[in-house]
Every structure is written in C-alpha cells, then in structure tokens.
C-alpha cells in the first residue's frame, strides 16, 4: 500500500520541496482572491501538491501523470488569465510562480 524507496538524492528532495512550495504558494494567492473560480483553482493546486509527495504506491507509480497534469494545469491557468485578466501586480506574481513551477516540474520529469 505504501511505497518505499531507499535511495533519495538530496537534489530529488530539494526539487520536490520546491515544487510543493510553489504549488502551495500559488494556491494561497488564488485562495485569497475570492470567488468560486479562484477557490477551485486553489484546491486544484493543493491537490496536485499533495499528489507530488503522497507515499501511496499508486501515486508513486503514476507520478509521471501527476507531473504532466500539474504542468498542464499551470499552463491552463496562465492561458485563462491571459484571456480573461485581471491584470494587477499580484496576478503577475502568481504567473511568475506558475512559470517557475512549470520549469521545475519539467526538470523533475526529465530526471
């Protein structure tokens, strides 16, 4: 039921922690904006962050799907913001976090 992996590299832990931190950061920003759409977006990021670290065997086995899903989710959020707005300073911070998130997840996926 629980997956065990005996060899962890320090870089694996750092990248995974950064991914979770960025996902939770953008989730926090979206949760403070109010409205159903932003709240659901925040819940999606929290769910993805949990899926990146949960030690269940199924989640570990299909972690590549979680990574691709997180990249697609962040890209969809960015595109939706570009189409609809609003364009204020906090939105640009959230988009920068999401771009960094995409980059780190791509690095983690390639490793």
C-alpha positions, 0 to 999 in steps of 0.5 A: 500500500505504501511505497518505499524507496531507499535511495533519495538524492538530496537534489530529488528532495530539494526539487520536490520541496520546491515544487510543493512550495510553489504549488502551495504558494500559488494556491494561497494567492488564488485562495485569497482572491475570492470567488468560486473560480479562484477557490477551485483553482486553489484546491486544484493546486493543493491537490496536485501538491499533495499528489507530488509527495503522497507515499501511496504506491499508486501515486508513486507509480503514476507520478509521471501523470501527476507531473504532466497534469500539474504542468498542464494545469499551470499552463491552463491557468496562465492561458485563462488569465491571459484571456480573461485578466485581471491584470494587477501586480499580484496576478503577475506574481502568481504567473511568475510562480506558475512559470517557475513551477512549470520549469521545475516540474519539467526538470523533475520529469526529465530526471 
